[in-house]
Every structure is written in C-alpha cells, then in structure tokens.
Amino acid sequence: MKRLKKKDMARYRKGSTNEARNCKWCRNFVRDVADHGNGVRSMAEYGRCKIMGLDVDRKYRIREDFTCDAQVTTYRNPYGK
C-alpha cells in the first residue's frame, strides 16, 4: 500500500522521548474514530489526524507516539512551569 502523500509533506515520523512533542498531545489528533461500518472501532494505539484526514482507510492511521511538523501541542505542564 502506498504511503499517504500528506504524511510525507508534513514529515510524519517516530516521535520524541519527550511526550509533549508527540501526536498524543496535538490539537489535531483524534483518539477514537466512530464505527468503521462493521461494528469494529479503531484500536487504542491508533487515532486520526484532522490535517492528514479522518477517513477509515489504513493509510490514515496515526500513532500517538509519532510526530510531524504540523503539530500544535496542547500539553500543560503539571508543575506550572
């Protein structure tokens, strides 16, 4: 299967050890997608990205421990700094 062109343009890649820089904390990351038509829901480790697309095809899966150049973090430091 061919890689999604939007992933190449946004340089979608393995994330950092600093979780605040990963897709998990991005404003565009959607953790769980609605029903896939046959009653199966997406797995917890995968989500979708509003920038890449919310389609149900495998090409649109986004891992929460990856990152891209279009990331907008929503991480809040629990220690106030």
MODELLER restraints for C-alpha pairs under 7 A, 6 or more apart:
rsr = mdl.restraints
at = mdl.atoms
rsr.add(forms.Gaussian(group=physical.xy_distance, feature=features.Distance(at['CA:3:A'], at['CA:59:A']), mean=6.55, stdev=0.5))
rsr.add(forms.Gaussian(group=physical.xy_distance, feature=features.Distance(at['CA:4:A'], at['CA:59:A']), mean=5.97, stdev=0.5))
rsr.add(forms.Gaussian(group=physical.xy_distance, feature=features.Distance(at['CA:6:A'], at['CA:52:A']), mean=5.85, stdev=0.5))
rsr.add(forms.Gaussian(group=physical.xy_distance, feature=features.Distance(at['CA:7:A'], at['CA:52:A']), mean=6.74, stdev=0.5))
rsr.add(forms.Gaussian(group=physical.xy_distance, feature=features.Distance(at['CA:10:A'], at['CA:68:A']), mean=5.64, stdev=0.5))
rsr.add(forms.Gaussian(group=physical.xy_distance, feature=features.Distance(at['CA:10:A'], at['CA:69:A']), mean=5.35, stdev=0.5))
rsr.add(forms.Gaussian(group=physical.xy_distance, feature=features.Distance(at['CA:10:A'], at['CA:70:A']), mean=6.13, stdev=0.5))
rsr.add(forms.Gaussian(group=physical.xy_distance, feature=features.Distance(at['CA:11:A'], at['CA:68:A']), mean=5.29, stdev=0.5))
rsr.add(forms.Gaussian(group=physical.xy_distance, feature=features.Distance(at['CA:11:A'], at['CA:69:A']), mean=6.05, stdev=0.5))
rsr.add(forms.Gaussian(group=physical.xy_distance, feature=features.Distance(at['CA:12:A'], at['CA:67:A']), mean=5.72, stdev=0.5))
rsr.add(forms.Gaussian(group=physical.xy_distance, feature=features.Distance(at['CA:12:A'], at['CA:68:A']), mean=4.27, stdev=0.5))
rsr.add(forms.Gaussian(group=physical.xy_distance, feature=features.Distance(at['CA:13:A'], at['CA:66:A']), mean=5.65, stdev=0.5))
rsr.add(forms.Gaussian(group=physical.xy_distance, feature=features.Distance(at['CA:13:A'], at['CA:67:A']), mean=5.59, stdev=0.5))
rsr.add(forms.Gaussian(group=physical.xy_distance, feature=features.Distance(at['CA:13:A'], at['CA:68:A']), mean=6.17, stdev=0.5))
rsr.add(forms.Gaussian(group=physical.xy_distance, feature=features.Distance(at['CA:14:A'], at['CA:65:A']), mean=6.85, stdev=0.5))
rsr.add(forms.Gaussian(group=physical.xy_distance, feature=features.Distance(at['CA:14:A'], at['CA:66:A']), mean=4.35, stdev=0.5))
rsr.add(forms.Gaussian(group=physical.xy_distance, feature=features.Distance(at['CA:14:A'], at['CA:67:A']), mean=6.10, stdev=0.5))
rsr.add(forms.Gaussian(group=physical.xy_distance, feature=features.Distance(at['CA:15:A'], at['CA:22:A']), mean=5.43, stdev=0.5))
rsr.add(forms.Gaussian(group=physical.xy_distance, feature=features.Distance(at['CA:15:A'], at['CA:65:A']), mean=5.40, stdev=0.5))
rsr.add(forms.Gaussian(group=physical.xy_distance, feature=features.Distance(at['CA:15:A'], at['CA:66:A']), mean=3.92, stdev=0.5))
rsr.add(forms.Gaussian(group=physical.xy_distance, feature=features.Distance(at['CA:15:A'], at['CA:67:A']), mean=4.80, stdev=0.5))
rsr.add(forms.Gaussian(group=physical.xy_distance, feature=features.Distance(at['CA:16:A'], at['CA:22:A']), mean=6.47, stdev=0.5))
rsr.add(forms.Gaussian(group=physical.xy_distance, feature=features.Distance(at['CA:20:A'], at['CA:73:A']), mean=6.84, stdev=0.5))
rsr.add(forms.Gaussian(group=physical.xy_distance, feature=features.Distance(at['CA:20:A'], at['CA:75:A']), mean=5.67, stdev=0.5))
rsr.add(forms.Gaussian(group=physical.xy_distance, feature=features.Distance(at['CA:21:A'], at['CA:67:A']), mean=6.85, stdev=0.5))
rsr.add(forms.Gaussian(group=physical.xy_distance, feature=features.Distance(at['CA:21:A'], at['CA:73:A']), mean=6.83, stdev=0.5))
rsr.add(forms.Gaussian(group=physical.xy_distance, feature=features.Distance(at['CA:22:A'], at['CA:64:A']), mean=6.52, stdev=0.5))
rsr.add(forms.Gaussian(group=physical.xy_distance, feature=features.Distance(at['CA:22:A'], at['CA:65:A']), mean=5.48, stdev=0.5))
rsr.add(forms.Gaussian(group=physical.xy_distance, feature=features.Distance(at['CA:22:A'], at['CA:66:A']), mean=5.45, stdev=0.5))
rsr.add(forms.Gaussian(group=physical.xy_distance, feature=features.Distance(at['CA:22:A'], at['CA:67:A']), mean=4.79, stdev=0.5))
rsr.add(forms.Gaussian(group=physical.xy_distance, feature=features.Distance(at['CA:23:A'], at['CA:29:A']), mean=6.22, stdev=0.5))
rsr.add(forms.Gaussian(group=physical.xy_distance, feature=features.Distance(at['CA:23:A'], at['CA:64:A']), mean=4.84, stdev=0.5))
rsr.add(forms.Gaussian(group=physical.xy_distance, feature=features.Distance(at['CA:23:A'], at['CA:65:A']), mean=6.14, stdev=0.5))
rsr.add(forms.Gaussian(group=physical.xy_distance, feature=features.Distance(at['CA:23:A'], at['CA:66:A']), mean=5.69, stdev=0.5))
rsr.add(forms.Gaussian(group=physical.xy_distance, feature=features.Distance(at['CA:23:A'], at['CA:67:A']), mean=5.15, stdev=0.5))
rsr.add(forms.Gaussian(group=physical.xy_distance, feature=features.Distance(at['CA:23:A'], at['CA:71:A']), mean=6.99, stdev=0.5))
rsr.add(forms.Gaussian(group=physical.xy_distance, feature=features.Distance(at['CA:24:A'], at['CA:64:A']), mean=4.37, stdev=0.5))
rsr.add(forms.Gaussian(group=physical.xy_distance, feature=features.Distance(at['CA:24:A'], at['CA:65:A']), mean=6.43, stdev=0.5))
rsr.add(forms.Gaussian(group=physical.xy_distance, feature=features.Distance(at['CA:25:A'], at['CA:73:A']), mean=5.43, stdev=0.5))
rsr.add(forms.Gaussian(group=physical.xy_distance, feature=features.Distance(at['CA:25:A'], at['CA:74:A']), mean=5.44, stdev=0.5))
rsr.add(forms.Gaussian(group=physical.xy_distance, feature=features.Distance(at['CA:25:A'], at['CA:75:A']), mean=5.65, stdev=0.5))
rsr.add(forms.Gaussian(group=physical.xy_distance, feature=features.Distance(at['CA:26:A'], at['CA:71:A']), mean=5.66, stdev=0.5))
rsr.add(forms.Gaussian(group=physical.xy_distance, feature=features.Distance(at['CA:26:A'], at['CA:72:A']), mean=5.17, stdev=0.5))
rsr.add(forms.Gaussian(group=physical.xy_distance, feature=features.Distance(at['CA:26:A'], at['CA:73:A']), mean=4.47, stdev=0.5))
rsr.add(forms.Gaussian(group=physical.xy_distance, feature=features.Distance(at['CA:26:A'], at['CA:74:A']), mean=5.82, stdev=0.5))
rsr.add(forms.Gaussian(group=physical.xy_distance, feature=features.Distance(at['CA:27:A'], at['CA:72:A']), mean=5.65, stdev=0.5))
rsr.add(forms.Gaussian(group=physical.xy_distance, feature=features.Distance(at['CA:27:A'], at['CA:73:A']), mean=6.02, stdev=0.5))
rsr.add(forms.Gaussian(group=physical.xy_distance, feature=features.Distance(at['CA:27:A'], at['CA:74:A']), mean=5.91, stdev=0.5))
rsr.add(forms.Gaussian(group=physical.xy_distance, feature=features.Distance(at['CA:28:A'], at['CA:49:A']), mean=5.39, stdev=0.5))
rsr.add(forms.Gaussian(group=physical.xy_distance, feature=features.Distance(at['CA:28:A'], at['CA:50:A']), mean=5.08, stdev=0.5))
rsr.add(forms.Gaussian(group=physical.xy_distance, feature=features.Distance(at['CA:28:A'], at['CA:51:A']), mean=6.68, stdev=0.5))
rsr.add(forms.Gaussian(group=physical.xy_distance, feature=features.Distance(at['CA:29:A'], at['CA:47:A']), mean=6.80, stdev=0.5))
rsr.add(forms.Gaussian(group=physical.xy_distance, feature=features.Distance(at['CA:29:A'], at['CA:48:A']), mean=5.90, stdev=0.5))
rsr.add(forms.Gaussian(group=physical.xy_distance, feature=features.Distance(at['CA:29:A'], at['CA:49:A']), mean=4.64, stdev=0.5))
rsr.add(forms.Gaussian(group=physical.xy_distance, feature=features.Distance(at['CA:29:A'], at['CA:50:A']), mean=6.56, stdev=0.5))
rsr.add(forms.Gaussian(group=physical.xy_distance, feature=features.Distance(at['CA:30:A'], at['CA:47:A']), mean=5.55, stdev=0.5))
rsr.add(forms.Gaussian(group=physical.xy_distance, feature=features.Distance(at['CA:30:A'], at['CA:48:A']), mean=5.07, stdev=0.5))
rsr.add(forms.Gaussian(group=physical.xy_distance, feature=features.Distance(at['CA:30:A'], at['CA:49:A']), mean=5.86, stdev=0.5))
rsr.add(forms.Gaussian(group=physical.xy_distance, feature=features.Distance(at['CA:31:A'], at['CA:47:A']), mean=4.47, stdev=0.5))
rsr.add(forms.Gaussian(group=physical.xy_distance, feature=features.Distance(at['CA:31:A'], at['CA:48:A']), mean=6.55, stdev=0.5))
rsr.add(forms.Gaussian(group=physical.xy_distance, feature=features.Distance(at['CA:32:A'], at['CA:42:A']), mean=6.27, stdev=0.5))
rsr.add(forms.Gaussian(group=physical.xy_distance, feature=features.Distance(at['CA:32:A'], at['CA:47:A']), mean=5.63, stdev=0.5))
rsr.add(forms.Gaussian(group=physical.xy_distance, feature=features.Distance(at['CA:33:A'], at['CA:41:A']), mean=6.95, stdev=0.5))
rsr.add(forms.Gaussian(group=physical.xy_distance, feature=features.Distance(at['CA:33:A'], at['CA:42:A']), mean=6.26, stdev=0.5))
rsr.add(forms.Gaussian(group=physical.xy_distance, feature=features.Distance(at['CA:33:A'], at['CA:47:A']), mean=6.90, stdev=0.5))
rsr.add(forms.Gaussian(group=physical.xy_distance, feature=features.Distance(at['CA:34:A'], at['CA:41:A']), mean=6.59, stdev=0.5))
rsr.add(forms.Gaussian(group=physical.xy_distance, feature=features.Distance(at['CA:35:A'], at['CA:41:A']), mean=5.24, stdev=0.5))
rsr.add(forms.Gaussian(group=physical.xy_distance, feature=features.Distance(at['CA:36:A'], at['CA:56:A']), mean=6.58, stdev=0.5))
rsr.add(forms.Gaussian(group=physical.xy_distance, feature=features.Distance(at['CA:45:A'], at['CA:63:A']), mean=6.09, stdev=0.5))
rsr.add(forms.Gaussian(group=physical.xy_distance, feature=features.Distance(at['CA:45:A'], at['CA:64:A']), mean=6.51, stdev=0.5))
rsr.add(forms.Gaussian(group=physical.xy_distance, feature=features.Distance(at['CA:46:A'], at['CA:61:A']), mean=5.86, stdev=0.5))
rsr.add(forms.Gaussian(group=physical.xy_distance, feature=features.Distance(at['CA:46:A'], at['CA:62:A']), mean=5.45, stdev=0.5))
rsr.add(forms.Gaussian(group=physical.xy_distance, feature=features.Distance(at['CA:46:A'], at['CA:63:A']), mean=4.86, stdev=0.5))
rsr.add(forms.Gaussian(group=physical.xy_distance, feature=features.Distance(at['CA:46:A'], at['CA:64:A']), mean=6.55, stdev=0.5))
rsr.add(forms.Gaussian(group=physical.xy_distance, feature=features.Distance(at['CA:47:A'], at['CA:61:A']), mean=5.81, stdev=0.5))
rsr.add(forms.Gaussian(group=physical.xy_distance, feature=features.Distance(at['CA:47:A'], at['CA:62:A']), mean=5.12, stdev=0.5))
rsr.add(forms.Gaussian(group=physical.xy_distance, feature=features.Distance(at['CA:47:A'], at['CA:63:A']), mean=6.33, stdev=0.5))
rsr.add(forms.Gaussian(group=physical.xy_distance, feature=features.Distance(at['CA:48:A'], at['CA:54:A']), mean=5.55, stdev=0.5))
rsr.add(forms.Gaussian(group=physical.xy_distance, feature=features.Distance(at['CA:48:A'], at['CA:60:A']), mean=6.32, stdev=0.5))
rsr.add(forms.Gaussian(group=physical.xy_distance, feature=features.Distance(at['CA:48:A'], at['CA:61:A']), mean=5.52, stdev=0.5))
rsr.add(forms.Gaussian(group=physical.xy_distance, feature=features.Distance(at['CA:48:A'], at['CA:62:A']), mean=5.26, stdev=0.5))
rsr.add(forms.Gaussian(group=physical.xy_distance, feature=features.Distance(at['CA:49:A'], at['CA:62:A']), mean=6.59, stdev=0.5))
rsr.add(forms.Gaussian(group=physical.xy_distance, feature=features.Distance(at['CA:52:A'], at['CA:60:A']), mean=6.69, stdev=0.5))
rsr.add(forms.Gaussian(group=physical.xy_distance, feature=features.Distance(at['CA:53:A'], at['CA:60:A']), mean=6.33, stdev=0.5))
rsr.add(forms.Gaussian(group=physical.xy_distance, feature=features.Distance(at['CA:54:A'], at['CA:60:A']), mean=6.73, stdev=0.5))
